[in-house]
Amino acid sequence: MTGFLDLPAELRNRVYELIVTRNQVIPLSKVVGAAIVIYSIPAREDSMSIFPRLPALSGVSRQVRTEALAIFYGSNTFTAHSHFETKTFIQRLDSRSLTMLRDVRATTYQISALKQIVKPNLHNLVNYYARGFLSNTAAKVPLRTKRIGRGGRNEDFEVTWVSLADLDLWERDPRDIDMVRRVTLLSRY
């Protein structure tokens, strides 16, 4: 008798992708510490979740868990609306899960504090809270790069997600205080 683990790794990975990959970001506000999770199913009200709900498939065996979580953490985007949420999420992951994370987005940092607050906070997340296991390219912040619309209520911004590794490649645009631009050789003069 053959089972799921007898399938080639490529097929198992495809199954994991179909099950654990989400088309939308996973907000950490629903899954971190004191954040209240409201379930539509009364039977689940007593189980306060700290992490994103792991797929039931991850409870089958150690091998399936390892393979499924590699795709879960590596293929999904996790979004935090506060430094506390990000820190709590990262602190509770083990070193293996941290190395698998590819996209953690912190969405509430002010652009005006780019160099003074954002960079030190991201360094703390990567080096201290994640114990050095989170990649510099996984922790990301949004930077306003372009105005869209006619101003006022109709105005919007184009946002580029920038990782800690690439943060020094961006600077405030002197023509528009709310925007940033990529550093070029000419922009330094």
C-alpha positions in Angstrom: 0.0 0.0 0.0 1.4 3.4 -0.9 0.6 6.6 0.9 1.0 10.4 0.5 4.6 10.4 1.5 5.4 7.8 -1.2 4.6 10.5 -3.8 7.5 12.4 -5.4 8.4 15.6 -3.5 7.3 17.7 -6.5 3.8 16.4 -6.3 3.6 16.7 -2.5 4.8 20.3 -2.8 2.1 21.0 -5.4 -0.5 19.6 -3.0 0.9 21.8 -0.2 0.8 24.9 -2.5 -2.9 24.3 -3.2 -3.8 23.9 0.4 -1.6 26.4 2.3 -1.0 29.3 -0.1 -3.4 32.2 0.3 -4.3 34.7 -2.4 -4.4 37.5 0.1 -2.2 38.8 2.9 -2.6 37.2 6.3 -3.1 40.0 8.9 -1.3 39.3 12.2 -3.9 41.4 14.0 -6.2 38.4 13.9 -3.6 36.0 15.2 -1.3 37.7 17.7 -1.3 37.6 21.5 -4.1 39.8 22.9 -5.8 40.5 19.6 -9.3 39.2 19.9 -10.3 36.7 17.2 -14.0 36.6 16.5 -15.1 33.2 15.2 -18.3 32.6 13.3 -18.3 29.0 14.6 -19.2 29.0 18.4 -17.2 25.7 18.9 -14.0 27.6 18.1 -14.5 30.5 20.5 -12.5 28.9 23.2 -9.3 28.5 21.1 -7.5 31.9 21.0 -5.1 31.7 18.1 -1.6 33.1 18.5 -0.3 32.2 15.0 -2.0 32.2 11.6 -4.2 29.1 11.6 -2.0 26.3 10.4 -3.5 23.9 8.0 -4.8 20.7 9.5 -2.4 18.9 7.1 0.5 20.1 9.3 -0.8 17.8 12.1 -0.5 14.6 10.1 3.2 13.8 10.7 6.5 15.5 11.3 7.6 15.2 7.7 4.3 16.6 6.3 4.4 19.4 8.9 8.0 20.4 7.9 7.2 20.3 4.2 3.8 22.1 4.5 5.1 24.8 6.8 8.1 25.5 4.5 5.5 26.4 1.8 3.1 28.1 4.2 5.7 30.5 5.6 7.6 30.9 2.3 4.7 31.5 0.0 2.3 33.7 2.1 2.5 37.4 3.0 2.0 38.3 6.6 1.0 41.9 7.4 1.2 43.7 10.8 -0.4 47.0 11.7 1.9 47.6 14.7 5.4 46.9 15.8 3.9 44.9 18.8 2.1 42.5 16.5 5.2 41.9 14.3 7.4 41.5 17.4 5.0 39.1 19.1 4.5 37.0 16.0 8.3 36.7 15.3 9.2 36.0 18.9 6.9 33.0 19.0 8.2 31.3 15.9 11.0 28.8 16.1 14.2 29.2 14.2 13.2 26.9 11.4 10.0 28.8 10.8 11.8 32.2 10.9 14.2 31.1 8.2 11.3 30.1 6.0 9.5 33.5 6.2 9.8 35.4 3.0 7.4 38.4 3.4 6.4 40.1 6.6 5.0 43.6 6.0 4.8 46.3 8.7 2.2 48.7 7.4 2.0 51.6 9.9 5.4 53.2 10.0 5.4 56.8 8.9 7.5 57.7 5.9 8.8 60.7 7.7 10.6 58.5 10.2 12.2 56.3 7.5 15.8 56.5 8.7 15.2 57.4 12.4 12.6 54.8 13.4 11.9 52.3 10.7 15.4 51.1 10.1 16.3 50.5 13.8 12.9 48.8 14.4 13.4 46.5 11.5 17.0 45.7 12.7 15.6 44.9 16.1 12.9 42.6 14.5 15.5 40.8 12.4 18.4 40.6 14.8 17.0 40.6 18.3 13.4 39.3 18.2 13.9 36.9 15.4 17.3 35.9 16.9 19.0 36.4 13.5 16.9 33.7 11.7 14.7 36.2 9.8 16.2 37.3 6.5 16.9 41.0 5.8 14.8 40.6 2.6 11.7 39.3 4.5 11.0 42.3 6.7 9.4 45.0 4.5 7.8 48.5 4.9 5.7 50.5 2.5 7.2 53.6 0.9 5.1 56.2 -1.0 6.7 56.5 -4.4 4.0 58.4 -6.5 0.9 60.5 -6.1 -2.2 59.3 -7.9 -5.3 61.4 -8.3 -6.2 65.1 -8.2 -5.5 65.9 -4.6 -7.7 66.0 -1.5 -10.1 63.1 -1.0 -9.4 61.8 -4.5 -5.7 61.5 -3.9 -4.0 58.2 -3.4 -0.5 57.0 -3.4 1.5 54.3 -5.2 3.3 52.2 -2.6 6.5 50.1 -3.1 7.3 47.5 -0.5 10.9 47.8 0.4 13.0 45.3 2.5 15.4 46.1 5.2 18.2 45.0 2.9 17.2 47.7 0.3 16.1 50.5 2.7 19.4 52.4 2.2 18.7 52.6 -1.5 15.8 55.0 -0.9 15.7 58.6 0.1 13.2 61.4 0.7 12.3 63.1 -2.6 13.2 66.8 -2.2 10.4 67.8 -4.6 7.7 66.2 -2.6 8.1 65.7 1.2 5.6 62.8 1.4 7.4 60.8 -1.3 10.6 58.8 -1.5 12.7 58.0 -4.5 15.4 55.5 -5.3 18.9 56.7 -4.8 20.8 57.2 -8.1 24.2 58.7 -8.8 22.5 61.9 -10.1 20.3 62.3 -7.0 23.3 62.8 -4.8 24.3 66.1 -6.4 
